[in-house]
Amino acid sequence: MTPSDLQAVLVLGAVFSALGLISVVLYRREFRRYDDMLVQRPDVREFLTHWPSRPWLEAWRIGSWLALILGVVALIVGSFVLWQGWVV
């Protein structure tokens, strides 16, 4: 693994970690905002039962956690390779 390959892994790990964290924060904010909006409506059945489901919120949650996990793994692997001195 050349130094430029290692830099690419570390940069991609940092980017994916940052995007994952940002997405997690945005997901939580959007979920709370949606629930707050439903509470203010006269009919709160949807708020209490969470039906109909909102698949776009679940997709956002899953994607953000995947990006965060991939970024952290890339950072760990890149740091381990750098620490071991396996750069050729």
Chimera marker file (.cmm) of the C-alpha trace (Angstrom):
<marker_set name="trace">
<marker id="1" x="0.000" y="0.000" z="0.000" r="1" g="1" b="0" radius="0.5"/>
<marker id="2" x="1.514" y="3.273" z="-1.101" r="1" g="1" b="0" radius="0.5"/>
<marker id="3" x="1.277" y="6.453" z="0.951" r="1" g="1" b="0" radius="0.5"/>
<marker id="4" x="-1.221" y="7.944" z="-1.495" r="1" g="1" b="0" radius="0.5"/>
<marker id="5" x="-3.453" y="4.853" z="-1.119" r="1" g="1" b="0" radius="0.5"/>
<marker id="6" x="-3.292" y="5.210" z="2.641" r="1" g="1" b="0" radius="0.5"/>
<marker id="7" x="-4.159" y="8.883" z="2.433" r="1" g="1" b="0" radius="0.5"/>
<marker id="8" x="-7.146" y="8.047" z="0.252" r="1" g="1" b="0" radius="0.5"/>
<marker id="9" x="-8.399" y="5.498" z="2.809" r="1" g="1" b="0" radius="0.5"/>
<marker id="10" x="-7.995" y="7.963" z="5.671" r="1" g="1" b="0" radius="0.5"/>
<marker id="11" x="-9.699" y="10.789" z="3.766" r="1" g="1" b="0" radius="0.5"/>
<marker id="12" x="-12.597" y="8.559" z="2.732" r="1" g="1" b="0" radius="0.5"/>
<marker id="13" x="-12.921" y="7.318" z="6.307" r="1" g="1" b="0" radius="0.5"/>
<marker id="14" x="-13.071" y="10.865" z="7.609" r="1" g="1" b="0" radius="0.5"/>
<marker id="15" x="-15.597" y="11.914" z="4.954" r="1" g="1" b="0" radius="0.5"/>
<marker id="16" x="-17.882" y="8.933" z="5.583" r="1" g="1" b="0" radius="0.5"/>
<marker id="17" x="-17.668" y="9.443" z="9.348" r="1" g="1" b="0" radius="0.5"/>
<marker id="18" x="-18.526" y="13.119" z="9.034" r="1" g="1" b="0" radius="0.5"/>
<marker id="19" x="-21.407" y="12.445" z="6.648" r="1" g="1" b="0" radius="0.5"/>
<marker id="20" x="-22.685" y="9.676" z="8.898" r="1" g="1" b="0" radius="0.5"/>
<marker id="21" x="-22.666" y="11.902" z="11.987" r="1" g="1" b="0" radius="0.5"/>
<marker id="22" x="-24.355" y="14.741" z="10.128" r="1" g="1" b="0" radius="0.5"/>
<marker id="23" x="-27.003" y="12.359" z="8.791" r="1" g="1" b="0" radius="0.5"/>
<marker id="24" x="-27.696" y="10.916" z="12.246" r="1" g="1" b="0" radius="0.5"/>
<marker id="25" x="-28.198" y="14.412" z="13.662" r="1" g="1" b="0" radius="0.5"/>
<marker id="26" x="-30.443" y="15.438" z="10.761" r="1" g="1" b="0" radius="0.5"/>
<marker id="27" x="-32.476" y="12.219" z="11.062" r="1" g="1" b="0" radius="0.5"/>
<marker id="28" x="-33.127" y="12.785" z="14.751" r="1" g="1" b="0" radius="0.5"/>
<marker id="29" x="-34.065" y="16.406" z="14.175" r="1" g="1" b="0" radius="0.5"/>
<marker id="30" x="-36.452" y="15.521" z="11.352" r="1" g="1" b="0" radius="0.5"/>
<marker id="31" x="-38.036" y="12.696" z="13.369" r="1" g="1" b="0" radius="0.5"/>
<marker id="32" x="-38.679" y="15.002" z="16.318" r="1" g="1" b="0" radius="0.5"/>
<marker id="33" x="-39.986" y="17.765" z="14.080" r="1" g="1" b="0" radius="0.5"/>
<marker id="34" x="-42.417" y="15.359" z="12.412" r="1" g="1" b="0" radius="0.5"/>
<marker id="35" x="-43.682" y="14.050" z="15.746" r="1" g="1" b="0" radius="0.5"/>
<marker id="36" x="-44.072" y="17.596" z="17.098" r="1" g="1" b="0" radius="0.5"/>
<marker id="37" x="-46.065" y="18.528" z="14.021" r="1" g="1" b="0" radius="0.5"/>
<marker id="38" x="-48.377" y="15.540" z="14.549" r="1" g="1" b="0" radius="0.5"/>
<marker id="39" x="-48.979" y="16.370" z="18.204" r="1" g="1" b="0" radius="0.5"/>
<marker id="40" x="-50.352" y="19.761" z="17.260" r="1" g="1" b="0" radius="0.5"/>
<marker id="41" x="-52.960" y="18.240" z="14.958" r="1" g="1" b="0" radius="0.5"/>
<marker id="42" x="-56.431" y="17.502" z="16.327" r="1" g="1" b="0" radius="0.5"/>
<marker id="43" x="-56.254" y="13.872" z="15.232" r="1" g="1" b="0" radius="0.5"/>
<marker id="44" x="-53.289" y="12.277" z="17.004" r="1" g="1" b="0" radius="0.5"/>
<marker id="45" x="-53.954" y="8.688" z="15.900" r="1" g="1" b="0" radius="0.5"/>
<marker id="46" x="-51.000" y="8.803" z="13.530" r="1" g="1" b="0" radius="0.5"/>
<marker id="47" x="-48.724" y="10.075" z="16.283" r="1" g="1" b="0" radius="0.5"/>
<marker id="48" x="-49.757" y="7.403" z="18.767" r="1" g="1" b="0" radius="0.5"/>
<marker id="49" x="-49.730" y="4.431" z="16.378" r="1" g="1" b="0" radius="0.5"/>
<marker id="50" x="-47.018" y="5.627" z="13.950" r="1" g="1" b="0" radius="0.5"/>
<marker id="51" x="-49.221" y="4.394" z="11.148" r="1" g="1" b="0" radius="0.5"/>
<marker id="52" x="-48.873" y="4.847" z="8.214" r="1" g="1" b="0" radius="0.5"/>
<marker id="53" x="-45.191" y="4.152" z="8.346" r="1" g="1" b="0" radius="0.5"/>
<marker id="54" x="-42.648" y="6.633" z="7.039" r="1" g="1" b="0" radius="0.5"/>
<marker id="55" x="-40.096" y="4.572" z="5.084" r="1" g="1" b="0" radius="0.5"/>
<marker id="56" x="-38.040" y="7.614" z="4.114" r="1" g="1" b="0" radius="0.5"/>
<marker id="57" x="-37.203" y="8.218" z="7.780" r="1" g="1" b="0" radius="0.5"/>
<marker id="58" x="-36.120" y="4.596" z="8.258" r="1" g="1" b="0" radius="0.5"/>
<marker id="59" x="-33.999" y="4.698" z="5.085" r="1" g="1" b="0" radius="0.5"/>
<marker id="60" x="-32.337" y="7.871" z="6.302" r="1" g="1" b="0" radius="0.5"/>
<marker id="61" x="-31.581" y="6.293" z="9.682" r="1" g="1" b="0" radius="0.5"/>
<marker id="62" x="-30.123" y="3.100" z="8.202" r="1" g="1" b="0" radius="0.5"/>
<marker id="63" x="-28.040" y="4.940" z="5.604" r="1" g="1" b="0" radius="0.5"/>
<marker id="64" x="-26.572" y="7.335" z="8.120" r="1" g="1" b="0" radius="0.5"/>
<marker id="65" x="-25.540" y="4.545" z="10.500" r="1" g="1" b="0" radius="0.5"/>
<marker id="66" x="-23.991" y="2.579" z="7.612" r="1" g="1" b="0" radius="0.5"/>
<marker id="67" x="-21.984" y="5.611" z="6.494" r="1" g="1" b="0" radius="0.5"/>
<marker id="68" x="-20.811" y="6.211" z="10.048" r="1" g="1" b="0" radius="0.5"/>
<marker id="69" x="-19.750" y="2.580" z="10.539" r="1" g="1" b="0" radius="0.5"/>
<marker id="70" x="-17.927" y="2.410" z="7.194" r="1" g="1" b="0" radius="0.5"/>
<marker id="71" x="-16.116" y="5.661" z="7.937" r="1" g="1" b="0" radius="0.5"/>
<marker id="72" x="-14.978" y="4.538" z="11.375" r="1" g="1" b="0" radius="0.5"/>
<marker id="73" x="-13.779" y="1.178" z="10.015" r="1" g="1" b="0" radius="0.5"/>
<marker id="74" x="-11.823" y="2.916" z="7.243" r="1" g="1" b="0" radius="0.5"/>
<marker id="75" x="-10.235" y="5.265" z="9.778" r="1" g="1" b="0" radius="0.5"/>
<marker id="76" x="-9.295" y="2.377" z="12.062" r="1" g="1" b="0" radius="0.5"/>
<marker id="77" x="-7.801" y="0.303" z="9.240" r="1" g="1" b="0" radius="0.5"/>
<marker id="78" x="-5.912" y="3.277" z="7.807" r="1" g="1" b="0" radius="0.5"/>
<marker id="79" x="-4.559" y="4.263" z="11.211" r="1" g="1" b="0" radius="0.5"/>
<marker id="80" x="-3.544" y="0.671" z="11.962" r="1" g="1" b="0" radius="0.5"/>
<marker id="81" x="-1.675" y="0.382" z="8.655" r="1" g="1" b="0" radius="0.5"/>
<marker id="82" x="0.038" y="3.698" z="9.310" r="1" g="1" b="0" radius="0.5"/>
<marker id="83" x="0.927" y="2.710" z="12.873" r="1" g="1" b="0" radius="0.5"/>
<marker id="84" x="2.347" y="-0.667" z="11.811" r="1" g="1" b="0" radius="0.5"/>
<marker id="85" x="4.518" y="0.971" z="9.167" r="1" g="1" b="0" radius="0.5"/>
<marker id="86" x="3.211" y="-1.236" z="6.353" r="1" g="1" b="0" radius="0.5"/>
<marker id="87" x="3.407" y="1.653" z="3.903" r="1" g="1" b="0" radius="0.5"/>
<marker id="88" x="5.696" y="0.703" z="1.048" r="1" g="1" b="0" radius="0.5"/>
<link id1="1" id2="2" r="1" g="1" b="0" radius="0.2"/>
<link id1="2" id2="3" r="1" g="1" b="0" radius="0.2"/>
<link id1="3" id2="4" r="1" g="1" b="0" radius="0.2"/>
<link id1="4" id2="5" r="1" g="1" b="0" radius="0.2"/>
<link id1="5" id2="6" r="1" g="1" b="0" radius="0.2"/>
<link id1="6" id2="7" r="1" g="1" b="0" radius="0.2"/>
<link id1="7" id2="8" r="1" g="1" b="0" radius="0.2"/>
<link id1="8" id2="9" r="1" g="1" b="0" radius="0.2"/>
<link id1="9" id2="10" r="1" g="1" b="0" radius="0.2"/>
<link id1="10" id2="11" r="1" g="1" b="0" radius="0.2"/>
<link id1="11" id2="12" r="1" g="1" b="0" radius="0.2"/>
<link id1="12" id2="13" r="1" g="1" b="0" radius="0.2"/>
<link id1="13" id2="14" r="1" g="1" b="0" radius="0.2"/>
<link id1="14" id2="15" r="1" g="1" b="0" radius="0.2"/>
<link id1="15" id2="16" r="1" g="1" b="0" radius="0.2"/>
<link id1="16" id2="17" r="1" g="1" b="0" radius="0.2"/>
<link id1="17" id2="18" r="1" g="1" b="0" radius="0.2"/>
<link id1="18" id2="19" r="1" g="1" b="0" radius="0.2"/>
<link id1="19" id2="20" r="1" g="1" b="0" radius="0.2"/>
<link id1="20" id2="21" r="1" g="1" b="0" radius="0.2"/>
<link id1="21" id2="22" r="1" g="1" b="0" radius="0.2"/>
<link id1="22" id2="23" r="1" g="1" b="0" radius="0.2"/>
<link id1="23" id2="24" r="1" g="1" b="0" radius="0.2"/>
<link id1="24" id2="25" r="1" g="1" b="0" radius="0.2"/>
<link id1="25" id2="26" r="1" g="1" b="0" radius="0.2"/>
<link id1="26" id2="27" r="1" g="1" b="0" radius="0.2"/>
<link id1="27" id2="28" r="1" g="1" b="0" radius="0.2"/>
<link id1="28" id2="29" r="1" g="1" b="0" radius="0.2"/>
<link id1="29" id2="30" r="1" g="1" b="0" radius="0.2"/>
<link id1="30" id2="31" r="1" g="1" b="0" radius="0.2"/>
<link id1="31" id2="32" r="1" g="1" b="0" radius="0.2"/>
<link id1="32" id2="33" r="1" g="1" b="0" radius="0.2"/>
<link id1="33" id2="34" r="1" g="1" b="0" radius="0.2"/>
<link id1="34" id2="35" r="1" g="1" b="0" radius="0.2"/>
<link id1="35" id2="36" r="1" g="1" b="0" radius="0.2"/>
<link id1="36" id2="37" r="1" g="1" b="0" radius="0.2"/>
<link id1="37" id2="38" r="1" g="1" b="0" radius="0.2"/>
<link id1="38" id2="39" r="1" g="1" b="0" radius="0.2"/>
<link id1="39" id2="40" r="1" g="1" b="0" radius="0.2"/>
<link id1="40" id2="41" r="1" g="1" b="0" radius="0.2"/>
<link id1="41" id2="42" r="1" g="1" b="0" radius="0.2"/>
<link id1="42" id2="43" r="1" g="1" b="0" radius="0.2"/>
<link id1="43" id2="44" r="1" g="1" b="0" radius="0.2"/>
<link id1="44" id2="45" r="1" g="1" b="0" radius="0.2"/>
<link id1="45" id2="46" r="1" g="1" b="0" radius="0.2"/>
<link id1="46" id2="47" r="1" g="1" b="0" radius="0.2"/>
<link id1="47" id2="48" r="1" g="1" b="0" radius="0.2"/>
<link id1="48" id2="49" r="1" g="1" b="0" radius="0.2"/>
<link id1="49" id2="50" r="1" g="1" b="0" radius="0.2"/>
<link id1="50" id2="51" r="1" g="1" b="0" radius="0.2"/>
<link id1="51" id2="52" r="1" g="1" b="0" radius="0.2"/>
<link id1="52" id2="53" r="1" g="1" b="0" radius="0.2"/>
<link id1="53" id2="54" r="1" g="1" b="0" radius="0.2"/>
<link id1="54" id2="55" r="1" g="1" b="0" radius="0.2"/>
<link id1="55" id2="56" r="1" g="1" b="0" radius="0.2"/>
<link id1="56" id2="57" r="1" g="1" b="0" radius="0.2"/>
<link id1="57" id2="58" r="1" g="1" b="0" radius="0.2"/>
<link id1="58" id2="59" r="1" g="1" b="0" radius="0.2"/>
<link id1="59" id2="60" r="1" g="1" b="0" radius="0.2"/>
<link id1="60" id2="61" r="1" g="1" b="0" radius="0.2"/>
<link id1="61" id2="62" r="1" g="1" b="0" radius="0.2"/>
<link id1="62" id2="63" r="1" g="1" b="0" radius="0.2"/>
<link id1="63" id2="64" r="1" g="1" b="0" radius="0.2"/>
<link id1="64" id2="65" r="1" g="1" b="0" radius="0.2"/>
<link id1="65" id2="66" r="1" g="1" b="0" radius="0.2"/>
<link id1="66" id2="67" r="1" g="1" b="0" radius="0.2"/>
<link id1="67" id2="68" r="1" g="1" b="0" radius="0.2"/>
<link id1="68" id2="69" r="1" g="1" b="0" radius="0.2"/>
<link id1="69" id2="70" r="1" g="1" b="0" radius="0.2"/>
<link id1="70" id2="71" r="1" g="1" b="0" radius="0.2"/>
<link id1="71" id2="72" r="1" g="1" b="0" radius="0.2"/>
<link id1="72" id2="73" r="1" g="1" b="0" radius="0.2"/>
<link id1="73" id2="74" r="1" g="1" b="0" radius="0.2"/>
<link id1="74" id2="75" r="1" g="1" b="0" radius="0.2"/>
<link id1="75" id2="76" r="1" g="1" b="0" radius="0.2"/>
<link id1="76" id2="77" r="1" g="1" b="0" radius="0.2"/>
<link id1="77" id2="78" r="1" g="1" b="0" radius="0.2"/>
<link id1="78" id2="79" r="1" g="1" b="0" radius="0.2"/>
<link id1="79" id2="80" r="1" g="1" b="0" radius="0.2"/>
<link id1="80" id2="81" r="1" g="1" b="0" radius="0.2"/>
<link id1="81" id2="82" r="1" g="1" b="0" radius="0.2"/>
<link id1="82" id2="83" r="1" g="1" b="0" radius="0.2"/>
<link id1="83" id2="84" r="1" g="1" b="0" radius="0.2"/>
<link id1="84" id2="85" r="1" g="1" b="0" radius="0.2"/>
<link id1="85" id2="86" r="1" g="1" b="0" radius="0.2"/>
<link id1="86" id2="87" r="1" g="1" b="0" radius="0.2"/>
<link id1="87" id2="88" r="1" g="1" b="0" radius="0.2"/>
</marker_set>
